[in-house]
């Protein structure tokens, strides 16, 4: 494989990408699996949103996105600085930068609103959560960020396919999983958890390919 024979190979980059993407995959599975689901217009929903599980779940996603962006940087070094690989890094970094502020509002802002709703025994306060979520600027930045992350994942798959540095199929599931990130928000809890598993498998499959290349080269 090209990664094993090219003088420009960065084996440390391959290892770093494998670790980062592998950990990200685990965290993206943890995110929907630990997130509490309830009718968020009620006090039961407020209790779910005010719970520690809400914070843990969303912070898992936050760290997962950060690790994916770092993994893309390391992956570019591992497969070489192709135009597609460079474009994936730019798209991924910008996408994560646009996505994380929304997650910050969701995890901390939503948690604080829910805690106040419980303290005041006022489910009406939960309407502030939707006002925060569907603020036009926030929604556009969030959707744009996730679309750019999906583009980055597709570019990664294309770069791997062209370079021959890894098994060509190793980036396909990764791309599919992130392309489905926006649609999964409208799915049932079971399907959201299934999507988390899909992201985990895609990240771990790509990480395994990178790790095996490193072991073969060592």
Secondary structure, DSSP 8 states (H G I E B T S, - for coil): -HHHH-TT--HHHHHHHHHHHHHHHHHHHHHHHHS----TTSHHHHHHHTSHHHHHHHHHHHHHHHHHHHHHHHHHHHH---HHHHHHHHHHHHHHHHHHHHHHIIIIIHHHHHHHHHHHT-GGGGHHHHHHHT-HHHHHHHHHHHHHHHHHHHHHHHHHHHH-SS-GGGGHHHHHHHHTHHHHTTS-HHHHHHHHHHHHHHHHHHHHHHHHHHHHH-
